[in-house]
Amino acid sequence: MGRLYKTKQALNNIRNYPLNDKGFGMMAIMPVLSIILILSILGFGLMYRTGNATHSASRETASMRAFYVAEAGINDYLWHLNKNNDYYITTVHPAQGLDGGGAKKWITLDSTDTAFHLEVAQTTDTPGVVVTATGRATSGDADAERTIQAIIKKKSFTRYIYFTNYETDELSGLSIVFTTGDTIRGALFSNDTIHINGNPTFEKKVTTAETISKTYSSQPTFQQGYEEQAPVLGMPQTNTSLINWSKSLAGGYYYYGMTTIILNSNGTMSITNTNPLSEAPTGTATAPVTLPIPASGVIYVNGTGTTKGGANTGDVYVKGQLKGRLTIAVKNNIYVFGDITYNTTGENPPTTMLGLVAENYVYVMRKWSGGGSQLPPNGSAGSTDIAQSNITINAAILAINHSFGFEDAAHSSTENALTVKGSIAQMYRGIVGYLGSPRIGYLKDYSYDDRMLYQEPPHFINPLGAGFGVVSWNEL
């Protein structure tokens, strides 16, 4: 009972202290105020963090939506291009450019808080455009814009180091295989079944309109994967579309009959052709005419018949070092009888590029069996074997109805390396050598010219019915 009385008395004293003793009254209230202040600060901090987190989530959502909207703008333009291949020439997209008041044009998507704007520029080398798409979006109290730039071009043979319509030898009909030791340093496309027997390495993506057939023990390496049952890339039947670009009005060179072209490192060519049906300047076997690279970038050699060495046969014999951009197209065959390399001195970035387009074969030349005065100016005659032990070809090669290979490879001697940097497209797989004892012909060393993903030789022929596709894109 005494303890209870003392406790009540102490409480009464505390209640009375604010009236009788100012100091002790404030000391009693301070802990309470401190607790209230701390709780208030924690409360405001929690509210701030919650609000900030909400705003951050809104900002992230808006940014993501803006990115997807920019992608939608790229895809919308691509859809129009594939519906009308001349769309980029004839039509201005509704979201492209500026309106009458100088403001950017925008297309609103399903909701009013998302829209995209486009800027479009044509590529200068091949059919295509550079599309810059900006997407904008709103989420909650956050706005965002993101911009993507895509290079869109017509599907081209030069996108692949190796394109083949049939994976068979033209004469025997036997399937040609990729095997151990083969390294393909570029993207590969085939309209046929790809056969693998061994452990080849494919450094870039492999695509086939059919399937990939492997023997049981094969372990190929696909460093960037593969795709089967892709749409066919149609091989054209002729290269005559290039004739117009070779005419004088277009700034090209048109020849008829057997022609020899020596590429000079100073940007000129030494050309031998004596056929009266030629429309460009001609020279003789002893005095070739020296000409600059044609303004259109195209030389076309027409002719009749397929006999090698015939005066009227549409064949070209070519070698040398190119400086400039050039496509050589022929009615019959192209014979490479020496190294073809590039001189890119002073080019930043390098622009020199060669296209070799034959309706029939593109050969690494082995023997000269013709006659007359129009021999390739290399001292060969009769049946002399002129094949180099090592040969280098820098070019985009297209053999429309046949293949790229080593002329008469089955009867050749053992050679070393055939080095190709560029791309090879052909109707049938061509043969450059045979494994065995002894081995004959060349060993392949093929690599892709990465520039050909974005550009190609002048007026190079595209696959039939080829649509447009995105070859590269990046976010700005």
C-alpha positions as CSV (number, residue, x, y, z in Angstrom):
1,M,0.0,0.0,0.0
2,G,3.0,2.3,0.7
3,R,4.5,1.7,-2.6
4,L,1.3,2.4,-4.5
5,Y,0.9,5.7,-2.7
6,K,4.5,6.8,-3.5
7,T,4.0,6.0,-7.2
8,K,0.8,8.0,-7.4
9,Q,2.6,10.9,-5.7
10,A,5.4,10.8,-8.1
11,L,3.0,10.9,-11.1
12,N,1.2,13.9,-9.6
13,N,4.5,15.6,-9.1
14,I,5.4,15.2,-12.8
15,R,2.0,16.6,-13.8
16,N,2.5,19.6,-11.6
17,Y,6.1,20.3,-12.7
18,P,5.2,22.2,-15.9
19,L,3.3,24.7,-13.8
20,N,6.0,25.0,-11.0
21,D,9.3,24.2,-12.8
22,K,9.7,25.1,-16.5
23,G,12.9,23.1,-16.9
24,F,11.7,19.8,-15.9
25,G,8.5,20.1,-17.9
26,M,10.4,20.5,-21.2
27,M,12.7,17.7,-20.3
28,A,9.7,15.4,-19.9
29,I,8.2,16.3,-23.4
30,M,11.4,16.1,-25.4
31,P,11.6,12.3,-25.7
32,V,8.1,12.2,-27.0
33,L,8.7,14.8,-29.6
34,S,11.9,13.1,-30.7
35,I,10.0,9.8,-31.2
36,I,7.3,11.7,-33.2
37,L,10.0,13.4,-35.3
38,I,11.8,10.2,-36.0
39,L,8.6,8.4,-37.0
40,S,7.7,11.4,-39.2
41,I,11.1,11.3,-41.0
42,L,10.8,7.5,-41.5
43,G,7.3,8.0,-42.8
44,F,8.3,10.7,-45.3
45,G,11.3,8.7,-46.4
46,L,9.2,5.6,-47.0
47,M,6.7,7.8,-49.0
48,Y,9.6,9.3,-51.0
49,R,11.1,5.9,-51.7
50,T,7.8,4.5,-52.7
51,G,7.1,7.4,-55.0
52,N,10.6,7.3,-56.5
53,A,10.3,3.6,-57.1
54,T,7.0,4.1,-58.8
55,H,8.5,6.8,-61.0
56,S,11.5,4.7,-61.8
57,A,9.2,1.8,-62.8
58,S,7.2,4.1,-64.9
59,R,10.3,5.5,-66.6
60,E,11.6,2.0,-67.3
61,T,8.3,0.9,-68.7
62,A,8.1,4.0,-70.9
63,S,11.7,3.4,-72.2
64,M,10.9,-0.2,-73.0
65,R,7.7,0.8,-74.8
66,A,9.5,3.5,-76.8
67,F,12.1,1.0,-77.9
68,Y,9.4,-1.4,-79.1
69,V,7.6,1.5,-80.9
70,A,10.9,2.4,-82.7
71,E,11.2,-1.2,-83.8
72,A,7.6,-1.1,-85.0
73,G,8.5,1.9,-87.2
74,I,11.4,-0.1,-88.8
75,N,9.2,-3.1,-89.4
76,D,6.4,-0.9,-90.9
77,Y,8.8,0.6,-93.4
78,L,10.2,-2.8,-94.2
79,W,6.6,-4.1,-94.8
80,H,6.0,-1.3,-97.3
81,L,9.3,-2.0,-99.1
82,N,8.5,-5.7,-99.6
83,K,5.0,-4.8,-100.8
84,N,6.4,-2.3,-103.3
85,N,10.1,-2.6,-104.1
86,D,10.2,1.0,-105.4
87,Y,8.5,2.4,-102.3
88,Y,11.6,4.2,-101.1
89,I,11.9,5.9,-104.5
90,T,8.3,6.8,-105.2
91,T,6.6,7.3,-101.8
92,V,7.1,9.3,-98.6
93,H,6.1,7.4,-95.5
94,P,3.4,9.2,-93.4
95,A,5.8,9.3,-90.4
96,Q,8.7,10.5,-92.5
97,G,10.2,14.0,-92.4
98,L,8.6,17.2,-91.4
99,D,5.1,18.6,-91.7
100,G,4.2,22.0,-93.2
101,G,4.9,23.8,-90.0
102,G,8.4,22.3,-89.7
103,A,7.5,19.8,-87.0
104,K,8.4,16.1,-87.1
105,K,5.7,13.8,-88.4
106,W,4.5,11.1,-86.0
107,I,2.3,8.1,-86.4
108,T,0.3,7.2,-83.3
109,L,-0.1,3.5,-82.6
110,D,-2.9,1.7,-80.8
111,S,-2.9,4.1,-77.9
112,T,-2.4,7.9,-77.9
113,D,0.7,7.6,-75.7
114,T,2.9,5.8,-78.2
115,A,4.1,7.1,-81.6
116,F,7.0,6.8,-84.0
117,H,8.9,9.2,-86.4
118,L,11.0,8.1,-89.4
119,E,14.0,9.6,-91.2
120,V,14.9,7.8,-94.5
121,A,18.0,8.1,-96.7
122,Q,18.8,6.0,-99.8
123,T,22.0,4.0,-99.9
124,T,24.3,5.0,-102.7
125,D,25.7,1.6,-103.8
126,T,22.9,-0.9,-103.9
127,P,19.1,-0.8,-103.7
128,G,18.3,0.1,-100.1
129,V,17.8,2.7,-97.4
130,V,19.0,3.7,-94.0
131,V,16.0,4.2,-91.7
132,T,16.2,6.1,-88.5
133,A,13.2,5.4,-86.3
134,T,12.4,7.3,-83.1
135,G,9.8,5.8,-80.8
136,R,8.2,7.7,-77.9
137,A,5.9,6.5,-75.2
138,T,4.3,7.5,-71.9
139,S,3.8,5.4,-68.8
140,G,2.4,6.9,-65.6
141,D,4.2,10.2,-65.0
142,A,7.2,9.3,-67.2
143,D,8.0,10.0,-70.9
144,A,10.7,8.4,-73.0
145,E,12.2,8.4,-76.5
146,R,14.5,5.9,-78.1
147,T,16.0,5.8,-81.6
148,I,17.1,2.9,-83.7
149,Q,18.9,3.1,-87.1
150,A,18.6,0.2,-89.5
151,I,20.3,-0.5,-92.9
152,I,17.7,-2.2,-95.1
153,K,18.8,-3.7,-98.4
154,K,17.6,-6.0,-101.1
155,K,18.6,-9.5,-100.4
156,S,21.8,-10.2,-102.3
157,F,24.1,-13.0,-103.2
158,T,26.9,-10.9,-101.8
159,R,25.5,-11.3,-98.2
160,Y,27.0,-14.8,-98.3
161,I,30.5,-16.1,-98.7
162,Y,29.0,-19.1,-100.3
163,F,25.7,-19.5,-102.2
164,T,24.8,-22.6,-104.1
165,N,21.6,-23.6,-105.8
166,Y,22.5,-27.4,-106.1
167,E,24.9,-29.1,-103.7
168,T,26.0,-31.6,-106.4
169,D,28.7,-31.9,-109.0
170,E,27.1,-30.9,-112.3
171,L,28.5,-33.8,-114.4
172,S,28.3,-36.7,-112.0
173,G,25.3,-35.6,-110.0
174,L,27.1,-36.7,-106.8
175,S,26.6,-34.7,-103.7
176,I,29.6,-32.6,-102.6
177,V,30.2,-32.7,-98.9
178,F,31.8,-30.4,-96.3
179,T,34.3,-32.3,-94.3
180,T,37.0,-32.1,-91.6
181,G,39.4,-29.3,-92.3
182,D,36.9,-27.1,-94.1
183,T,36.5,-23.7,-92.5
184,I,33.8,-21.4,-93.9
185,R,34.6,-17.9,-92.8
186,G,31.3,-16.2,-93.7
187,A,27.5,-16.8,-93.9
188,L,26.5,-19.7,-96.2
189,F,23.2,-20.2,-98.0
190,S,22.0,-23.1,-100.1
191,N,18.8,-23.9,-101.9
192,D,19.7,-27.6,-101.6
193,T,20.3,-30.1,-98.8
194,I,23.7,-29.5,-97.3
195,H,25.8,-32.7,-96.8
196,I,28.3,-33.0,-94.0
197,N,30.8,-35.9,-93.6
198,G,33.3,-35.0,-90.9
199,N,33.9,-32.0,-88.6
200,P,33.9,-28.8,-90.7
201,T,33.6,-25.4,-89.0
202,F,31.1,-22.7,-90.0
203,E,32.1,-19.4,-88.5
204,K,28.9,-17.6,-89.5
205,K,25.2,-18.7,-89.8
206,V,24.4,-21.5,-92.2
207,T,21.0,-21.4,-94.0
208,T,19.4,-23.9,-96.3
209,A,16.0,-24.0,-98.1
210,E,16.1,-27.8,-97.5
211,T,17.8,-29.6,-94.6
212,I,21.3,-30.4,-93.2
213,S,22.3,-34.0,-93.7
214,K,25.1,-35.4,-91.5
215,T,26.7,-38.8,-91.3
216,Y,26.4,-40.5,-88.0
217,S,29.9,-39.6,-86.7
218,S,29.9,-36.0,-88.0
219,Q,30.3,-33.2,-85.5
220,P,30.2,-30.0,-87.4
221,T,30.7,-26.7,-85.5
222,F,28.1,-24.0,-86.2
223,Q,29.5,-21.0,-84.4
224,Q,26.4,-18.8,-85.2
225,G,23.8,-21.6,-85.6
226,Y,21.9,-22.8,-88.6
227,E,18.4,-22.5,-90.2
228,E,16.6,-25.1,-92.3
229,Q,13.5,-24.7,-94.6
230,A,14.3,-21.1,-95.4
231,P,12.7,-19.4,-98.4
232,V,14.5,-20.1,-101.7
233,L,16.7,-17.5,-103.2
234,G,16.0,-17.7,-107.0
235,M,19.0,-17.8,-109.4
236,P,18.5,-15.6,-112.4
237,Q,18.9,-17.3,-115.9
238,T,20.9,-14.5,-117.5
239,N,23.0,-11.4,-116.8
240,T,21.7,-9.4,-119.8
241,S,20.2,-6.8,-117.5
242,L,23.7,-5.5,-117.2
243,I,24.0,-4.7,-120.9
244,N,22.2,-1.4,-120.6
245,W,24.7,-0.3,-118.0
246,S,27.6,-1.1,-120.4
247,K,26.3,1.1,-123.2
248,S,28.0,4.4,-123.8
249,L,24.9,6.4,-122.9
250,A,25.1,4.9,-119.4
251,G,28.8,5.4,-119.2
252,G,29.9,1.8,-119.5
253,Y,32.0,-0.3,-122.0
254,Y,30.3,-2.8,-124.3
255,Y,32.5,-5.4,-126.1
256,Y,31.8,-8.3,-128.4
257,G,33.9,-11.5,-128.6
258,M,37.0,-12.6,-126.8
259,T,38.4,-9.9,-124.6
260,T,41.5,-9.6,-122.3
261,I,41.4,-7.2,-119.4
262,I,44.5,-6.4,-117.3
263,L,43.6,-4.4,-114.2
264,N,46.2,-1.7,-113.4
265,S,46.9,-0.4,-109.9
266,N,46.5,3.2,-111.0
267,G,42.8,2.9,-111.7
268,T,43.1,2.1,-115.4
269,M,42.7,-1.1,-117.5
270,S,44.6,-2.5,-120.5
271,I,42.0,-4.0,-122.8
272,T,42.5,-6.2,-125.9
273,N,39.6,-6.7,-128.2
274,T,39.6,-6.4,-132.0
275,N,36.0,-7.4,-132.8
276,P,34.2,-4.8,-135.0
277,L,30.9,-5.4,-133.1
278,S,32.4,-3.8,-130.0
279,E,31.2,-0.4,-129.1
280,A,34.0,0.6,-126.7
281,P,37.6,1.5,-127.7
282,T,39.6,-1.6,-128.6
283,G,43.2,-2.5,-128.8
284,T,45.4,-5.3,-130.4
285,A,47.3,-8.2,-128.8
286,T,50.5,-6.1,-129.1
287,A,49.0,-2.7,-128.3
288,P,46.1,-2.9,-125.8
289,V,44.0,0.2,-125.3
290,T,44.3,1.8,-121.8
291,L,41.0,3.1,-120.4
292,P,39.8,4.3,-117.0
293,I,37.2,2.4,-115.0
294,P,33.9,3.1,-116.7
295,A,31.6,5.7,-115.1
296,S,28.8,3.2,-114.7
297,G,31.2,0.7,-113.3
298,V,30.1,-2.0,-115.8
299,I,31.9,-3.8,-118.6
300,Y,29.8,-6.3,-120.6
301,V,31.3,-8.8,-123.1
302,N,28.7,-10.3,-125.4
303,G,29.2,-13.1,-128.0
304,T,28.0,-16.3,-129.6
305,G,29.0,-19.9,-129.0
306,T,30.9,-21.4,-126.1
307,T,34.2,-22.5,-127.7
308,K,37.1,-21.3,-125.7
309,G,39.4,-19.1,-127.8
310,G,36.7,-18.4,-130.5
311,A,36.9,-14.8,-131.8
312,N,33.2,-14.3,-131.4
313,T,32.8,-16.2,-128.1
314,G,31.8,-13.9,-125.2
315,D,34.8,-14.7,-122.9
316,V,36.9,-12.6,-120.7
317,Y,40.5,-13.3,-119.5
318,V,41.3,-11.2,-116.5
319,K,44.0,-10.5,-113.9
320,G,45.7,-7.6,-112.2
321,Q,45.3,-5.1,-109.4
322,L,42.1,-3.1,-109.3
323,K,41.6,0.4,-108.0
324,G,38.0,1.5,-108.3
325,R,34.6,-0.1,-108.4
326,L,34.0,-2.5,-111.3
327,T,31.6,-5.3,-112.5
328,I,32.7,-7.5,-115.4
329,A,29.8,-9.5,-116.9
330,V,30.1,-11.9,-119.8
331,K,27.8,-14.0,-122.0
332,N,30.0,-17.1,-121.7
333,N,33.0,-17.7,-119.3
334,I,35.4,-15.7,-117.2
335,Y,39.0,-17.0,-117.0
336,V,41.1,-15.8,-114.2
337,F,44.7,-16.3,-115.3
338,G,46.6,-14.5,-112.6
339,D,46.1,-12.9,-109.2
340,I,43.3,-10.3,-108.8
341,T,44.0,-8.0,-105.9
342,Y,42.9,-4.6,-104.7
343,N,44.8,-1.3,-104.4
344,T,43.0,0.6,-101.7
345,T,45.8,3.2,-101.1
346,G,44.2,6.5,-100.0
347,E,40.7,5.0,-99.6
348,N,39.3,5.5,-96.1
349,P,37.3,3.5,-95.8
350,P,38.3,1.2,-98.7
351,T,35.8,1.3,-101.6
352,T,37.5,-0.7,-104.3
353,M,35.5,-3.8,-105.2
354,L,35.1,-6.2,-108.1
355,G,32.3,-8.2,-109.4
356,L,32.7,-11.1,-111.9
357,V,29.4,-12.3,-113.4
358,A,29.4,-15.1,-116.0
359,E,26.3,-16.7,-117.5
360,N,28.3,-20.0,-117.6
361,Y,31.5,-20.6,-115.7
362,V,34.0,-18.5,-113.7
363,Y,37.3,-20.5,-114.0
364,V,40.7,-20.4,-112.5
365,M,42.4,-20.8,-115.9
366,R,44.6,-23.9,-116.4
367,K,45.5,-24.1,-120.1
368,W,45.3,-21.9,-123.1
369,S,44.2,-24.0,-126.1
370,G,43.1,-21.3,-128.5
371,G,44.9,-19.8,-131.5
372,G,45.4,-16.5,-133.3
373,S,46.8,-13.3,-132.1
374,Q,44.4,-12.7,-129.1
375,L,46.2,-14.8,-126.5
376,P,46.1,-13.6,-123.0
377,P,49.3,-11.5,-122.7
378,N,51.2,-13.8,-120.4
379,G,53.4,-15.7,-122.8
380,S,51.3,-18.8,-122.9
381,A,50.5,-20.6,-126.1
382,G,49.0,-23.9,-127.3
383,S,48.4,-26.3,-124.4
384,T,50.8,-24.8,-122.0
385,D,49.7,-25.2,-118.3
386,I,49.7,-21.6,-116.9
387,A,48.0,-22.3,-113.6
388,Q,49.8,-20.6,-110.7
389,S,50.7,-22.8,-107.7
390,N,49.1,-20.2,-105.4
391,I,46.4,-17.8,-106.7
392,T,44.4,-15.0,-105.0
393,I,41.1,-13.6,-106.2
394,N,39.4,-10.7,-104.5
395,A,35.9,-10.4,-106.0
396,A,32.2,-11.2,-105.7
397,I,31.8,-14.1,-108.1
398,L,28.5,-15.2,-109.7
399,A,28.3,-18.2,-112.1
400,I,24.6,-18.1,-113.1
401,N,24.1,-21.4,-115.0
402,H,27.1,-23.4,-113.9
403,S,29.9,-22.9,-111.3
404,F,33.1,-21.5,-110.1
405,G,36.0,-23.9,-110.2
406,F,39.4,-24.8,-111.5
407,E,39.5,-25.5,-115.3
408,D,40.0,-29.2,-116.0
409,A,40.8,-29.8,-112.3
410,A,40.7,-33.6,-112.8
411,H,43.8,-33.5,-115.0
412,S,45.7,-30.9,-113.1
413,S,48.8,-31.3,-111.0
414,T,49.1,-30.7,-107.3
415,E,48.6,-27.0,-106.6
416,N,48.7,-25.1,-103.3
417,A,46.2,-22.6,-102.1
418,L,43.3,-20.9,-104.0
419,T,42.6,-17.9,-101.9
420,V,39.3,-16.1,-102.4
421,K,38.2,-13.0,-100.4
422,G,34.7,-11.9,-101.3
423,S,31.7,-14.1,-102.1
424,I,30.9,-17.0,-104.4
425,A,27.5,-17.7,-105.9
426,Q,26.9,-20.5,-108.3
427,M,24.3,-22.8,-109.7
428,Y,26.3,-26.0,-108.9
429,R,29.1,-26.6,-106.5
430,G,32.3,-26.2,-108.5
431,I,35.4,-28.3,-108.1
432,V,38.8,-26.8,-107.5
433,G,40.7,-30.0,-106.4
434,Y,40.5,-33.7,-105.5
435,L,41.6,-35.3,-102.3
436,G,43.6,-38.5,-102.7
437,S,47.1,-39.8,-103.2
438,P,48.4,-37.8,-104.9
439,R,46.1,-34.8,-104.2
440,I,45.5,-32.7,-107.3
441,G,44.2,-29.2,-107.8
442,Y,43.9,-26.5,-105.2
443,L,43.1,-26.4,-101.5
444,K,40.5,-23.8,-100.7
445,D,41.1,-20.8,-98.5
446,Y,37.9,-18.7,-98.7
447,S,37.0,-15.8,-96.5
448,Y,34.2,-13.2,-96.7
449,D,34.8,-9.5,-97.5
450,D,32.8,-8.0,-94.6
451,R,32.1,-4.8,-96.7
452,M,29.8,-6.8,-98.9
453,L,27.3,-7.0,-96.1
454,Y,26.6,-3.3,-96.7
455,Q,27.7,-2.8,-100.3
456,E,28.3,-4.7,-103.5
457,P,30.0,-4.2,-106.9
458,P,28.2,-1.8,-109.3
459,H,24.8,-3.1,-110.4
460,F,25.5,-6.6,-109.2
461,I,22.7,-9.0,-110.0
462,N,20.3,-9.9,-107.1
463,P,18.3,-13.1,-106.6
464,L,15.0,-13.5,-108.4
465,G,12.1,-12.1,-106.4
466,A,14.4,-11.0,-103.7
467,G,12.8,-8.8,-101.1
468,F,14.3,-6.4,-98.7
469,G,15.8,-7.3,-95.3
470,V,17.5,-5.6,-92.4
471,V,21.3,-6.2,-92.7
472,S,22.2,-4.3,-89.6
473,W,20.8,-2.1,-86.9
474,N,21.9,-0.3,-83.8
475,E,20.5,2.0,-81.2
476,L,21.6,5.6,-81.3
